[in-house]
């Protein structure tokens, strides 16, 4: 990178006139700056910016992948949830029928049925 330095505009009017207070302040401020440190900071900022761009791209790719996978898995999840609900309903019906049969058998054969079985 080229080092950019501030050069104040030429004074308007007389060339022998003393510099304006703003020009003096600018020159003094410029002399306080370590240009090597500024260059290092700019290089570091550029590296960080590039790293953040790469991270952002990776996250965007991952989010796109996740959205696609979620769409596919959501359908499977809904189907499996529906299947589990049907199975639960079927099992509840089966156990209800078993209880009814146990009660009928218990009334018909009270001596054959074990205690607390229904």
SEVEX-904678 format. One record per atom (N, C-alpha, C, O): y, x, z. Coordinates in steps of 0.05 Angstrom, whole numbers, plus 5000, padded with zeros to 4 digits. Layout:
residues N
YXZ;...
***
This chain:
residues 118
497650175000;500050005000;502550175000;502650395012;504550074986;507050224987;508550145011;508549915020;509950335022;511550285046;514250175037;515650305021;514849945047;517449825040;519449885062;518849845086;521749985055;523750045074;526249885067;526749815044;527749815087;530149655084;532449845076;532950045089;533649775054;536149915046;538349715046;538249525030;540349755062;542449555064;544049555038;544249765024;545249335031;546849315007;549349495010;550249545032;550349594987;552749764989;555049595000;555349364994;556749725016;558949585027;560849485005;561349624986;561849255009;563749154989;566449264995;567349285018;567749354975;570449454979;570449754979;569349884961;571649874998;572150165000;569550305007;568250235027;568850524991;566450674997;566850855021;564850945033;569150915029;569651095051;569750945078;570151065099;569550685077;569650515101;567150565118;565050625107;567450535144;565150565162;563250325159;564150105152;560650375165;558750155162;559449925181;560549965203;558649685173;559149455190;557249455214;555249595214;557949305235;556249295258;553449195251;551449295263;553149015232;550548915224;548949135211;546549165216;550249295195;548849525182;547949725202;545749835201;549649785222;548949975243;546649875259;544750025265;546749625266;544549505281;541849515266;539749585277;541949445240;539649455223;538449735221;536049775222;540249935218;539250205215;538050305242;535950435242;539250225264;538150305290;535450175295;533650305305;535249915288;532749775292;530549885274;528249915283;531249955250;529350075231;528350345241;526050425237;530150495255;529350755264;527450735288;526050925295;527450505302;525650465325;522850395317;520950425333;522450315293;519850215284;518150455274;519050615259;515750465284;513850665276;512350545251;510750365254;512950655228;511950535203;508950575200;507550415187;507850785213;504950825212;503550595228;501450495219;504650525251;503550305266;503750035251;501849875252;505949995237;506249755222;504149745200;502949535194;503649975187;501649985166;498849925177;497249785164;498250035200;495649985213;495349685220;493249575216;497549575230;497449285237;496949115212;495448925213;498349185190;497949035166;495049055155;493848865146;493949295157;491149345149;489249185166;487449055156;489749185192;488049035210;488248735206;486248595206;490648645201;491048355195;489548275169;488348065168;489648455149;488248395124;485248375129;483848205118;484148565145;481348565150;480548315166;478448185160;482148245186;481547995201;481647755184;479947575186;483647745167;483947515149;481547485130;480447265126;480547715119;478247705102;475747615118;474147465108;475547715142;473247635159;473347335165;471247205164;475647235171;475946955176;475346785151;474146565153;476146885128;475446735103;472446725099;471346525091;471046955104;468146955101;466846765121;464946625114;467846765146;466746595166;467146295158;465346135162;469546245148;470145965140;468345885117;467345655117;467846055098;466045995076;463245955086;461845765077;462246115105;459646085115;459345815130;457345675127;461345745146;461345495160;461445255141;460045055146;462945275120;463045065100;460345025087;459444805084;459045245080;456345235068;454345105087;452744945079;454545195112;452645085132;453144785136;451244625139;455644705137;456344415141;455344255117;454244035121;455544355093;454544215070;451544195071;450443975066;450144405078;447244405081;446444205103;444544045099;447844205125;447144025148;447543735140;445943565147;449643685125;450143405117;447943305099;447043075102;446943475081;444743395063;442143355079;440743155075;441643535097;439243515114;439343265132;437343125135;441643215143;441942975160;441442725144;440142535154;442442715119;442042475103;439042425098;438142195099;437542645092;434642615088;433242545114;431542365114;433842675135;432442625160;433142355173;431542245187;435542255167;436342005179;434441775169;433741605184;433741785143;432041585131;429241595145;428141395152;428141845148;425641875162;425741775190;423941635200;427841835204;428241755232;428341455234;427041335252;429741325216;429941025217;427140905212;426440705225;425641015193;423040905187;421140945211;419640765218;421241185224;419541235247;420341055270;418640965285;422941005274;423840835295;422840545291;421940415309;423040455266;422040185259;419040175265;418039975276;417540375257;414640385261;413940375291;412140225299;415440525307;414940535336;415540255349;414040165366;417640125340;418239855350;416039655343;415239495359;414939675319;412739505310;410339555327;408939375336;409739815332;407439885348;407639785376;405739695388;410039805387;410539705415;410039405416;408739305434;411139265396;410738975395;407838905393;406838725407;406339055376;403439005373;401939055399;400238905407;402639285412;401239345437;401839145459;400039075475;404339045460;405038845480;403338595475;402438465494;403038515450;401438285443;398538325451;397238145462;397438565445;394638625452;394238615482;392238495491;396038735497;395638735527;395938455538;394738385558;397638295526;397938025535;395337865530;394437725548;394137905507;391537775501;389437875520;387737715530;389338135526;387438245545;387738115572;385738045585;390238085582;390737965608;389737675608;388537575628;390237525586;389337245585;386337235586;385237065600;384937415571;382037415571;380937495599;379037375608;382237685612;381437755639;381637525658;379937475675;383837375655;384237145673;382136925668;381036815686;381536875642;379536675635;376736765646;375336605657;376037025642;373537125652;373437115682;371337065694;375637175695;375837165724;375436885735;374136855756;376436685721;376036415730;373136325724;371936175740;372036405701;369336315694;367236465711;365236345719;367636725715;365736885730;367137025753;367637265752;367836885774;369437005796;367937225811;369237405821;365337215812;363837415827;363437675810;363037885822;363637655784;363237895767;365738055763;365538295757;368037945767;370538085762;371238255786;371138165809;372038505782;372838675804;375538585816;377038445802;376038645841;378538565854;380938695841;380738925832;383138555839;385738655829;385538755800;387038945793;383838645784;383638735757;385538585738;385938665715;386738365748;388538215731;390938115746;392637985734;
***
